[in-house]
Amino acid sequence: MSRASASVGPPVFRRGLLAPRYWPTWLGIGLLYLLAIGGHPLRRGVARLGAGLYRRLNPRRAGIIATNLRLCFPHQTEATRAQWQTTYLERHLLALLDLGRIRRARRGELTRQTEVEGQAILDRLRAEPGLILTVHSVGLEWAAAMLAETVEGSTIYKPFADNPVIDWWFGGMRTRHGTEALPRERGMGPHLRALRSGRSFFYIADEDLGAEHSVFAPFFGVEKATLPLAGKLARASRRPVYPVIGQLDEVTGRYRLRFLEPVELPAGTDREAATAINRVIEELVLDDPAQLMWSLKYFKTTPPGEEDRYRD
């Protein structure tokens, strides 16, 4: 079976994953487990050091962050956007260092360690499954793992094609509580069937996946390629849409799930549907802009005749 068509269960460990070329990866995984027991002050110190090095050693990616913030928040001062960039990088690296905590956590442990804004909405989600609409935030992996402890569902999984050890490790983290993780190539059919059968669908709605199946809709006032699918899936399955974002407090090391009230996305044109999705995402982000993964190219697909927004 090809990787693109792989099924949903935890990935199978193969002896080939122990080949010498993967030893550096195993060393990195071991360090994550050591950091998991090393305490938050140690992890935050490493994250702050790494954030400073990141800006100096990867100016291209730092430029993407700055461009995204400038496009989305032109009314903010340059100093404010620079502070958001610094805070985001620290949080992002801290969240990466917390992956060992997620991977080794016992069932229920993440739930006990997570603050929830909108507990009544989470209780409703547990009783009435639906489409969980979220974004690429720094707390994404934690949020997904925490919800998987008590909410049955499916999600889309992008394999790490260049490193099967990372693929095995992340795959195990994302499926160990019964979540069905399916490659994007499988389409939305399995997730629609899951919704109809009474399981939730953890859907990350902010990524720019190209123009083929997207429409352009405003995102913080900038035309962005957006998939107009969330509302269609919710209507086809007759399930509610639960917007949520995973957030990280870099000072305390605590994670928070912030729920918005369930929304009903319009059944109009694709542009209207995409605009409604982006408005929900904006509301999730505006609470604390430095929680979003601004290092992604949210505007890599441009309308006809418009120049590359990330050109140096």
Order of alpha helices (4+ residues) and beta strands (2+ residues): alpha-alpha-alpha-alpha-alpha-alpha-beta-alpha-beta-alpha-beta-alpha-beta-alpha-beta-beta-beta-alpha-beta-beta-alpha
